[in-house]
Amino acid sequence: MVRPSGRAGMGKRIAVIERKSIHHDPGCDISQREAEVLTSYDILSNWRNTLVVPGCPPIWSPPPLPIRIPADKDEDPTHPRQPARLNFPTCPLEPLFRALPITRPTLSLRSFDIITDRHSLRELLAFLGSDAADFQINAEVVANTLLLSGQARFWGSASDGYGKSLERRFTRRQECSRESVMHCRAVGYTLGGLRLLVRFEVDACIGEEEAAAEEVELEPPREVPVTPTGVRIVPGGVLVPEESIVELKSKAKGKRYIRQAEQLWFSRTPILIIGYHEGGGNIVEVEQRDVEKTGWLEKWELTNTEKLQKLVRALEMLRTVMVVRGGRFAVVTQKRQSALSVYEMQKSSQFGLPEDIKAGWK
């Protein structure tokens, strides 16, 4: 197999994992055990280079219906689809590691086998099924922990072209996060014997701020700290309870099936709100589902048990390959391929954790 073209910074291929070699273990427990909320933060506008920790998600505040909203492609181009990659191009996970010491100062990074964004888990799960696409996941090994950071693709279809616009028109920001371009959150849980830390973007939370949020006890420094990489960290906001977290979707009216159930499952998001549109962005109906209490996510988990068991095995295989060698890597595949290729990253590549963050494993 020839090294894919256009994959900057990649060196030699060190491993190939064929899809057919990834077998599920029927005894593997894929229930999310020992789950806990670890941190959250807002990324402010690009020019500010600032995080607000723990920040606060946008609050669900729907306008009267019907209402016409613009397509995502017509929205403000200054609002990026991937703020973490624009603000932190060499290490999109850096904000996570800057926020963790503030909300969980005693947390041991060594306790995690894998630290990843939700996107990487979705890509790997899709690879194991029928929704595989070209993707690259950047990876790094620190001590015995494998870090994964995927390069996002668009997961919707032509009928889903109003999702970001829906988020902006149907939510409001708290003062501390008024200039935020992304609110992120991290949860930890054990999956099939692997301890995972999963970071993901949050669309909204339900309830007024007094009811939907729970103040956390922080000990903020007297001055706003600046990290060695120049990031300002401003204490502020609230750590919202898990039961208030919302995923927003837009769908053409008449289409009730939501494909991206794994998105909610990986992040333990309990509330799904769907805005149904017709006639080019005219939102005529909003549906709110508690996918946890109704058993919707549990049913999805049962239906996809074997696939999730294969995901655990794929993560184990990738971790084994990379932990033995140490360093930085890229995991890639292409739509028509049935294998994951692991490449070493070239020394000239700028991708990787800042050195002061790596010291957190010592």
N, C-alpha and C positions, 0 to 999 in steps of 0.2 A: 504494500500500500504506500503510495506516495504521500509525503507530508502535504497537507492541504495548503493551497496557496493563500496568500493574504493573511496568514496567521503570524503577525509580527511578534518577535521576541522568542519564538520557539526554537529549541535545539533538537537533539536527536530523540527519536522515539525509544522509550524504554520498556513499554508493555502494551499488549493488546488484549482486551478482555472481550471475548465473543459473547454475544447475547445468549447463545445456546449453552454457554458454560455457567451461566448464573442460575443456579438451582435454588428453589425455595426449601426451607426447612419447615415441615408441617408443625413442628413443636415450637417454632419461633413465636413469641408473644409480641404482637404488634400493637397492643393497647399502650397508650401513652402513660407510663407509670411515673410516679414521683414528679408530677408536673408542677412548675412554679413560674411565676412572673418575675423576671430579673431586672429589667430596666426599660426605659423609653426615652425618647429625645426628639426634638425638632431640629431640622437643618434649615437655617435661615437663608435668605437670598444669597446668591453666589458671591456677590461683592463683599458681604459681611464676614464670611469665613467663620461663622459662629454657630454653636450648638446651644440649645436651651434644654436643660436636663432637670426633671424628667419631661418637661414640656406637657402638651395636652393635644389630643386629637381634635379635629374639627367636630363641633357639636351638631348633631342632626337637627335641622331647623327648616323643614320643608315649606315652600311657599304655597299659596292656594293653587289648585289645579282647575283647568289645564294651564300649562305654561310652555312656551316654546323656548328651547335652548339651542345654542349653536353646536355644530358638530365639533368634535375634538380638534379636527384639522384646522378649524377656523378660530380656535382659541388663541389666546396670547402666546406667541412663540417664545416669550421670555420665560414661560413656565416650563421647565424641562421635564421630560419623561423619566429621566434617570438622574435626579439631583446628586445622589451619592457619587456617581461616576464623574459628574462634572466638577463637583467640589473636591472630591478625593480620588482623582484618576488613578493613582498608583496603589491605593488601598481603600476600596469602597467600604470595607468593614471597620475602618479606623474610627468612625463616630461611635460605633458599638463599644469599642474598647475604651473610649474616652468617657462614655456614660456609665459603664459598669462600676467603676470605683466610687462613684457618687451615690448610687442607689444601693449597691451591694459591696461595700468596702472590704468585707471579709471573704468574698467569693474566691474560690481557688480555680483558676483556669485549667489547672492540671486535672481537675475532676471530669473534664469533658473529653470524650473521644473525638467528637466532630463538632466544629463550630461553623455554621453555614447560614447563608441566606435562604429564604424559602424558595426562591427561584431555582436554585440548583437542585433542590429536592424534586421540584416539579419537572425539571428537564430530565432527570434520571428516571423518574417514574414514567414519563412519556416514552422514553427510550425503551423501556421494558414492555410497553404496550403498543398501541397502534397510532399514537400521535407524535411520533418521533420527528425531529427536525434538526437542521444544522444547529449546533451549539458549541460553545467553548466555555468551560468552567476553569477559572484560574484557581490554583491550589497551592498551599504552602504548609509545610510541616514545622511545628514548633514543639520541641520535646516529643511527646507521643500524641499530640493533638493535630488533627488534620483540619485545615481551614479551607472552605470552599466559597467561591464568589463568582456567580454566573453572570454572563453578559445577556441582558434581557432581550427577549423577543416579544412581539405582540401576540397575545394569546386569544384574542377575540376574533370575530368575523366582521364582515362588512356591516352587519346589522347592529354591531356593538360600538358604533362610532360616536357615542354620546356619554360614555362612562366618566371621563374626566370632567366634562362640562357639567354633568349631573352632580358630581362631588362639590363643585364650586358654587352652584346655584342652590343647592339644598342643604348646605352646612354653613356654620359661622365659626370664626376663630375666636379664641380667647385672646386677651391683650398680650400675654406673654409670647404667644406664637403667631401674632398677626402677620409677620413677614415670613412665615414658614413656607417652604416649598415641599416639605415631606415630614410626616410624623412616623417614626419607626418605633418598634417595640421588640423585645426579645423574651422568649420563653425557653425554659429548660425542661426536658423530659427524657425518660429512658425508653428506647425503642429496640426491642429484641436484644437486649444486652448492651447496646451502645448508648452512652450518655450524650445527648445532643443539646446544643444551644442553637436556637433558630431565630434569626432576625427577619422581620418582615415589615412592610408598610401598612399603616392603618388608615382606612378611609374616613372613619367617623366614630363617634360614640353617641349613645342615646341618653336622653335626660338632660336636665339643666345641670350646670357645672356643680352646684351644691349637692345634687343627688347622684350624679353620674361619676363623680370623682372622689377620691379618697386621699387626703393629704398624707404625704410621706414625711417622716422625720429625717431631715437632712442637716448636716453641719457644714453649710457653705463657707468658703473662705471669705475673709474680709475684703479681698480684692478679687476681681475677675481673673482667673488664671489663664495663661496662654501656654499651650503645649509646645514642645520642641519643634513641632511642625507648623506652628503659627496659628493653631486653632483656639479661638476664644470659647470658653465654657461658662455659660451664664446659668446659675441655679434659678429655677422657676418652674411653675406649673404644678401638675399633680399626676400621680400614677393612677390611671383609671382602672377600676376593677375589671377583671376579665369578662364578667357577665354583661358589661356595657359595650364591648367592642363590636364594631359593625363593618361588614364588607358591603360595598355598594356596587350594583350592577345595573346596566341598562339593557333592555330587550325590546325588540319590535313587538307590538301588541299581538297576542295570539301565540307567542312562543314562550312557553312556561318552563321549558327544560333548561336548567343551568348546568353547563358542562364542567365548570371548574370547581367541583366539590373538594378536590384535593387541596385547593388553595386555602379553604377554610379549615380543613382537617389538619394540615401541617402547622397552622398558626393557632389552632384551638379557638377560632373565632366563632362565637355562638349565634350572632345575629346577621341575617342576610336581608338586605332591603333592595328591592328591584323596582326600577322606574320603567314603566312600559310606555313606549312612544309610538306615534303614528304620524304619517304625513310629514316626514322630515324633521324630527326632533320635537314634536309636540307631545310633551309628557301628559298623559291622560289618566294614569293610574299608578299608584304606589302600593307595593305589597311588602309586608314585613313578616319574616319567618324567624322563629327561634329554632334553628336547625339542631340545637343540642337537646332541648326539652322535648321536641317532637320526635326525636330519634332518627332524624334524617341523616345526620353524620354517622351515627352508629350503623345504620343500614348500609351506607356507602362503605364503611370500614369492613363489614362482613362480606359484602359483595367483592371487595378488592383485597381480601386477606392474602391470597397467594401472591398477588402482585406486590403488595407491601412487604411480604416476606422476602421476595426477590430483591426489593430495594435494599433491605437490611443486608442481604448477602453482597450486593453490589458495593455498598458502602464499606463493608468489611474488606472486600477484595481490593478496592482502591486504596484504602488506608494501609493495608499490608504492603502493597507495592511501593507506596511513597514513604511511609515511615521508615522502612529499611534503609532507604537512600538519603532521606532528609533533603531539605531545600525547597525549591519552587518549581511548580509544574503547570501543565495545561492538559485538561481532559477534553477531548474533542470527538465529535462524530459528525457524519453528514447523513442527510435524509435517507439515502439509498443504501447506507452501510448498516451492518448488523453487529458492529463492534465499537467499543470505547477504546480510543488510542490515547496513551499517556505520553506526553512529551516533557522533557526537561526544559525549563525556561533558560534562555541564554543569560550569561552573567551581565550582559549589557542591558537587560530588561530592567525597567524601573519599578516593576510591580513588586509589592512585598510590604510586610508590616514594618513600621518604624521601629528602630532599635529600642527605644524606651518602652514600647509596648511589649516587645519580646521579653524584656526583663521581668514582666509579670509572671512568667512561668518558673522563674528561679526561686 
